[in-house]
Amino acid sequence: MFLCANLMIMKFLGFLLFVFVFLMAFWGLIFLASVVPYFIYVWIREGKLDDDQIPL
């Protein structure tokens, strides 16, 4: 009886971990798909930064 409950808890924790990793990857892809083209647009629009323009 205890072994079955322990197995259920482990399966539930594995499912939660899978959902968390899946959602992080999903939102990460959406973030990259939205931010990277904007960075490219700004880089093309403003031109490449010179060395003295890069903040430390």
MMTF fields as JSON, N, C-alpha, C and O atoms, coordinates in Angstrom:
{
  "mmtfVersion": "1.0.0",
  "mmtfProducer": "UNKNOWN",
  "numBonds": 223,
  "numAtoms": 224,
  "numGroups": 56,
  "numChains": 1,
  "numModels": 1,
  "chainsPerModel": [1],
  "groupsPerChain": [56],
  "chainIdList": ["A"],
  "bondAtomList": [4, 2, 8, 6, 12, 10, 16, 14, 20, 18, 24, 22, 28, 26, 32, 30, 36, 34, 40, 38, 44, 42, 48, 46, 52, 50, 56, 54, 60, 58, 64, 62, 68, 66, 72, 70, 76, 74, 80, 78, 84, 82, 88, 86, 92, 90, 96, 94, 100, 98, 104, 102, 108, 106, 112, 110, 116, 114, 120, 118, 124, 122, 128, 126, 132, 130, 136, 134, 140, 138, 144, 142, 148, 146, 152, 150, 156, 154, 160, 158, 164, 162, 168, 166, 172, 170, 176, 174, 180, 178, 184, 182, 188, 186, 192, 190, 196, 194, 200, 198, 204, 202, 208, 206, 212, 210, 216, 214, 220, 218],
  "bondOrderList": [1, 1, 1, 1, 1, 1, 1, 1, 1, 1, 1, 1, 1, 1, 1, 1, 1, 1, 1, 1, 1, 1, 1, 1, 1, 1, 1, 1, 1, 1, 1, 1, 1, 1, 1, 1, 1, 1, 1, 1, 1, 1, 1, 1, 1, 1, 1, 1, 1, 1, 1, 1, 1, 1, 1],
  "groupList": [{"groupName": "MET", "atomNameList": ["N", "CA", "C", "O"], "elementList": ["N", "C", "C", "O"], "formalChargeList": [0, 0, 0, 0], "bondAtomList": [1, 0, 2, 1, 3, 2], "bondOrderList": [1, 1, 2], "singleLetterCode": "M", "chemCompType": "L-PEPTIDE LINKING"}, {"groupName": "PHE", "atomNameList": ["N", "CA", "C", "O"], "elementList": ["N", "C", "C", "O"], "formalChargeList": [0, 0, 0, 0], "bondAtomList": [1, 0, 2, 1, 3, 2], "bondOrderList": [1, 1, 2], "singleLetterCode": "F", "chemCompType": "L-PEPTIDE LINKING"}, {"groupName": "LEU", "atomNameList": ["N", "CA", "C", "O"], "elementList": ["N", "C", "C", "O"], "formalChargeList": [0, 0, 0, 0], "bondAtomList": [1, 0, 2, 1, 3, 2], "bondOrderList": [1, 1, 2], "singleLetterCode": "L", "chemCompType": "L-PEPTIDE LINKING"}, {"groupName": "CYS", "atomNameList": ["N", "CA", "C", "O"], "elementList": ["N", "C", "C", "O"], "formalChargeList": [0, 0, 0, 0], "bondAtomList": [1, 0, 2, 1, 3, 2], "bondOrderList": [1, 1, 2], "singleLetterCode": "C", "chemCompType": "L-PEPTIDE LINKING"}, {"groupName": "ALA", "atomNameList": ["N", "CA", "C", "O"], "elementList": ["N", "C", "C", "O"], "formalChargeList": [0, 0, 0, 0], "bondAtomList": [1, 0, 2, 1, 3, 2], "bondOrderList": [1, 1, 2], "singleLetterCode": "A", "chemCompType": "L-PEPTIDE LINKING"}, {"groupName": "ASN", "atomNameList": ["N", "CA", "C", "O"], "elementList": ["N", "C", "C", "O"], "formalChargeList": [0, 0, 0, 0], "bondAtomList": [1, 0, 2, 1, 3, 2], "bondOrderList": [1, 1, 2], "singleLetterCode": "N", "chemCompType": "L-PEPTIDE LINKING"}, {"groupName": "ILE", "atomNameList": ["N", "CA", "C", "O"], "elementList": ["N", "C", "C", "O"], "formalChargeList": [0, 0, 0, 0], "bondAtomList": [1, 0, 2, 1, 3, 2], "bondOrderList": [1, 1, 2], "singleLetterCode": "I", "chemCompType": "L-PEPTIDE LINKING"}, {"groupName": "LYS", "atomNameList": ["N", "CA", "C", "O"], "elementList": ["N", "C", "C", "O"], "formalChargeList": [0, 0, 0, 0], "bondAtomList": [1, 0, 2, 1, 3, 2], "bondOrderList": [1, 1, 2], "singleLetterCode": "K", "chemCompType": "L-PEPTIDE LINKING"}, {"groupName": "GLY", "atomNameList": ["N", "CA", "C", "O"], "elementList": ["N", "C", "C", "O"], "formalChargeList": [0, 0, 0, 0], "bondAtomList": [1, 0, 2, 1, 3, 2], "bondOrderList": [1, 1, 2], "singleLetterCode": "G", "chemCompType": "PEPTIDE LINKING"}, {"groupName": "VAL", "atomNameList": ["N", "CA", "C", "O"], "elementList": ["N", "C", "C", "O"], "formalChargeList": [0, 0, 0, 0], "bondAtomList": [1, 0, 2, 1, 3, 2], "bondOrderList": [1, 1, 2], "singleLetterCode": "V", "chemCompType": "L-PEPTIDE LINKING"}, {"groupName": "TRP", "atomNameList": ["N", "CA", "C", "O"], "elementList": ["N", "C", "C", "O"], "formalChargeList": [0, 0, 0, 0], "bondAtomList": [1, 0, 2, 1, 3, 2], "bondOrderList": [1, 1, 2], "singleLetterCode": "W", "chemCompType": "L-PEPTIDE LINKING"}, {"groupName": "SER", "atomNameList": ["N", "CA", "C", "O"], "elementList": ["N", "C", "C", "O"], "formalChargeList": [0, 0, 0, 0], "bondAtomList": [1, 0, 2, 1, 3, 2], "bondOrderList": [1, 1, 2], "singleLetterCode": "S", "chemCompType": "L-PEPTIDE LINKING"}, {"groupName": "PRO", "atomNameList": ["N", "CA", "C", "O"], "elementList": ["N", "C", "C", "O"], "formalChargeList": [0, 0, 0, 0], "bondAtomList": [1, 0, 2, 1, 3, 2], "bondOrderList": [1, 1, 2], "singleLetterCode": "P", "chemCompType": "L-PEPTIDE LINKING"}, {"groupName": "TYR", "atomNameList": ["N", "CA", "C", "O"], "elementList": ["N", "C", "C", "O"], "formalChargeList": [0, 0, 0, 0], "bondAtomList": [1, 0, 2, 1, 3, 2], "bondOrderList": [1, 1, 2], "singleLetterCode": "Y", "chemCompType": "L-PEPTIDE LINKING"}, {"groupName": "ARG", "atomNameList": ["N", "CA", "C", "O"], "elementList": ["N", "C", "C", "O"], "formalChargeList": [0, 0, 0, 0], "bondAtomList": [1, 0, 2, 1, 3, 2], "bondOrderList": [1, 1, 2], "singleLetterCode": "R", "chemCompType": "L-PEPTIDE LINKING"}, {"groupName": "GLU", "atomNameList": ["N", "CA", "C", "O"], "elementList": ["N", "C", "C", "O"], "formalChargeList": [0, 0, 0, 0], "bondAtomList": [1, 0, 2, 1, 3, 2], "bondOrderList": [1, 1, 2], "singleLetterCode": "E", "chemCompType": "L-PEPTIDE LINKING"}, {"groupName": "ASP", "atomNameList": ["N", "CA", "C", "O"], "elementList": ["N", "C", "C", "O"], "formalChargeList": [0, 0, 0, 0], "bondAtomList": [1, 0, 2, 1, 3, 2], "bondOrderList": [1, 1, 2], "singleLetterCode": "D", "chemCompType": "L-PEPTIDE LINKING"}, {"groupName": "GLN", "atomNameList": ["N", "CA", "C", "O"], "elementList": ["N", "C", "C", "O"], "formalChargeList": [0, 0, 0, 0], "bondAtomList": [1, 0, 2, 1, 3, 2], "bondOrderList": [1, 1, 2], "singleLetterCode": "Q", "chemCompType": "L-PEPTIDE LINKING"}],
  "groupTypeList": [0, 1, 2, 3, 4, 5, 2, 0, 6, 0, 7, 1, 2, 8, 1, 2, 2, 1, 9, 1, 9, 1, 2, 0, 4, 1, 10, 8, 2, 6, 1, 2, 4, 11, 9, 9, 12, 13, 1, 6, 13, 9, 10, 6, 14, 15, 8, 7, 2, 16, 16, 16, 17, 6, 12, 2],
  "groupIdList": [1, 2, 3, 4, 5, 6, 7, 8, 9, 10, 11, 12, 13, 14, 15, 16, 17, 18, 19, 20, 21, 22, 23, 24, 25, 26, 27, 28, 29, 30, 31, 32, 33, 34, 35, 36, 37, 38, 39, 40, 41, 42, 43, 44, 45, 46, 47, 48, 49, 50, 51, 52, 53, 54, 55, 56],
  "secStructList": [7, 2, 2, 2, 2, 2, 2, 2, 2, 2, 2, 2, 2, 2, 2, 2, 2, 2, 2, 2, 2, 2, 2, 2, 2, 2, 2, 2, 2, 2, 2, 2, 2, 2, 2, 2, 2, 2, 2, 2, 2, 2, 2, 2, 2, 2, 7, 7, 7, 7, 4, 4, 4, 1, 7, 7],
  "xCoordList": [0.826, 0.0, 0.869, 0.622, 1.892, 2.777, 3.556, 3.796, 3.956, 4.733, 3.903, 4.43, 2.63, 1.759, 1.577, 1.596, 1.399, 1.231, 2.525, 2.492, 3.655, 4.941, 5.145, 5.66, 4.746, 4.871, 3.977, 4.367, 2.771, 1.86, 2.452, 2.37, 3.049, 3.658, 4.816, 4.966, 5.64, 6.773, 6.306, 6.9, 5.25, 4.717, 4.168, 4.354, 3.492, 2.952, 4.067, 3.974, 5.129, 6.259, 6.956, 7.387, 7.068, 7.64, 6.794, 7.324, 5.469, 4.571, 4.704, 4.741, 4.777, 4.948, 6.263, 6.308, 7.324, 8.619, 8.554, 9.097, 7.888, 7.739, 6.966, 7.364, 5.859, 5.054, 5.862, 5.805, 6.612, 7.422, 8.473, 8.632, 9.19, 10.227, 9.604, 10.152, 8.46, 7.793, 7.355, 7.551, 6.757, 6.306, 7.485, 7.399, 8.576, 9.744, 10.311, 10.701, 10.358, 10.853, 9.898, 10.339, 8.597, 7.603, 7.714, 7.778, 7.737, 7.834, 9.197, 9.31, 10.232, 11.558, 11.591, 12.191, 10.949, 10.898, 10.09, 10.479, 8.973, 8.173, 8.978, 8.939, 9.704, 10.52, 11.592, 11.785, 12.292, 13.343, 12.769, 13.358, 11.615, 11.006, 10.514, 10.362, 10.261, 9.78, 10.907, 10.833, 11.937, 12.982, 14.096, 14.58, 14.508, 15.636, 15.353, 16.22, 14.177, 13.937, 13.953, 14.384, 13.488, 13.527, 14.97, 15.308, 15.821, 17.234, 17.863, 18.648, 17.52, 18.057, 17.555, 18.313, 16.285, 15.719, 16.451, 16.818, 16.663, 17.352, 18.787, 19.305, 19.43, 20.828, 20.935, 21.871, 19.983, 20.0, 19.619, 20.22, 18.642, 18.143, 19.173, 19.4, 19.786, 20.718, 22.149, 22.972, 22.447, 23.817, 24.603, 24.193, 25.731, 26.549, 27.156, 27.576, 27.201, 27.757, 29.284, 29.936, 29.819, 31.267, 31.74, 30.938, 33.061, 33.591, 33.317, 33.086, 33.339, 33.133, 31.66, 31.352, 30.748, 29.336, 28.83, 27.711, 29.648, 29.222, 29.338, 30.436, 28.228, 28.313, 29.024, 28.961, 29.693, 30.421, 29.507, 29.931],
  "yCoordList": [-1.197, 0.0, 1.259, 2.196, 1.264, 2.434, 2.604, 3.729, 1.482, 1.542, 2.152, 2.917, 1.831, 2.362, 3.875, 4.612, 4.333, 5.769, 6.513, 7.608, 5.914, 6.53, 6.641, 7.648, 5.615, 5.63, 6.698, 7.367, 6.862, 7.894, 9.287, 10.151, 9.495, 10.798, 11.061, 12.179, 10.048, 10.226, 10.515, 11.343, 9.841, 10.11, 11.528, 12.207, 11.979, 13.339, 14.376, 15.37, 14.146, 15.078, 15.091, 16.145, 13.938, 13.879, 14.638, 15.328, 14.514, 15.244, 16.746, 17.501, 17.194, 18.617, 19.13, 20.225, 18.354, 18.749, 18.845, 19.78, 17.873, 17.899, 19.134, 19.803, 19.442, 20.606, 21.885, 22.774, 21.992, 23.174, 23.36, 24.462, 22.292, 22.387, 22.721, 23.533, 22.107, 22.372, 23.832, 24.477, 24.361, 25.747, 26.719, 27.738, 26.423, 27.297, 27.315, 28.371, 26.149, 26.109, 26.856, 27.569, 26.695, 27.354, 28.871, 29.567, 29.385, 30.829, 31.352, 32.489, 30.533, 30.937, 31.098, 32.043, 30.183, 30.298, 31.518, 32.226, 31.774, 32.958, 34.229, 35.176, 34.25, 35.417, 35.65, 36.776, 34.579, 34.732, 35.127, 35.936, 34.554, 34.862, 36.297, 36.85, 36.911, 38.289, 39.299, 40.408, 38.95, 39.91, 39.95, 41.029, 38.788, 38.751, 39.54, 40.306, 39.398, 40.236, 41.73, 42.529, 42.116, 43.526, 44.003, 45.103, 43.175, 43.54, 43.69, 44.61, 42.784, 42.873, 44.147, 44.825, 44.468, 45.697, 46.928, 47.812, 46.984, 48.134, 48.184, 49.266, 47.041, 46.997, 47.501, 48.228, 47.121, 47.588, 49.062, 49.822, 49.467, 50.848, 51.838, 52.883, 51.52, 52.45, 52.277, 53.177, 51.157, 50.897, 50.242, 50.251, 49.68, 48.991, 49.995, 51.081, 49.627, 50.515, 50.563, 49.561, 51.737, 51.869, 51.441, 51.274, 51.263, 50.79, 51.781, 51.369, 53.078, 54.06, 54.224, 54.923, 53.607, 53.705, 52.551, 52.599, 51.523, 50.349, 50.654, 50.937, 50.604, 50.896, 49.776, 48.61, 50.145, 49.14, 48.534, 47.672],
  "zCoordList": [0.0, 0.0, 0.0, -0.758, 0.865, 0.931, -0.359, -0.798, -0.977, -2.218, -3.341, -4.149, -3.404, -4.444, -4.289, -5.275, -3.042, -2.798, -3.129, -3.69, -2.781, -3.071, -4.582, -5.068, -5.318, -6.771, -7.38, -8.337, -6.825, -7.326, -7.104, -7.976, -5.928, -5.627, -6.575, -7.068, -6.838, -7.737, -9.162, -9.853, -9.603, -10.939, -11.026, -12.036, -9.972, -9.962, -9.993, -10.714, -9.208, -9.209, -10.57, -11.036, -11.199, -12.542, -13.544, -14.414, -13.424, -14.308, -14.102, -15.073, -12.838, -12.563, -13.137, -13.697, -13.003, -13.552, -15.072, -15.661, -15.71, -17.163, -17.61, -18.564, -16.923, -17.288, -17.106, -17.956, -16.013, -15.76, -16.852, -17.378, -17.196, -18.229, -19.574, -20.318, -19.904, -21.168, -21.256, -22.287, -20.175, -20.197, -20.265, -20.95, -19.572, -19.646, -21.062, -21.559, -21.72, -23.096, -24.027, -24.929, -23.812, -24.647, -24.535, -25.549, -23.308, -23.128, -23.549, -24.007, -23.397, -23.874, -25.379, -25.891, -26.093, -27.554, -27.974, -28.903, -27.304, -27.64, -27.362, -28.149, -26.249, -25.918, -26.975, -27.432, -27.365, -28.368, -29.719, -30.437, -30.067, -31.353, -31.412, -32.502, -30.265, -30.273, -30.063, -30.592, -29.314, -28.965, -30.011, -30.355, -30.521, -31.455, -32.73, -33.15, -33.381, -34.566, -34.255, -35.087, -33.062, -32.686, -32.544, -32.98, -31.934, -31.822, -33.196, -33.424, -34.12, -35.485, -36.163, -36.856, -35.963, -36.538, -36.016, -36.79, -34.702, -34.118, -34.622, -34.897, -34.745, -35.192, -36.63, -36.962, -37.486, -38.872, -38.939, -39.698, -38.164, -38.218, -37.692, -38.301, -36.582, -35.94, -36.44, -36.277, -37.032, -37.439, -36.319, -35.158, -36.691, -35.705, -34.738, -35.14, -33.459, -32.444, -32.572, -32.866, -32.348, -32.272, -30.89, -29.972, -30.752, -29.479, -28.346, -27.209, -28.643, -27.581, -27.215, -26.249, -27.951, -27.641, -26.775, -26.264, -26.613, -25.859, -24.366, -23.887, -23.618, -22.183, -21.434, -21.824, -20.366, -19.561, -18.53, -17.759]
}
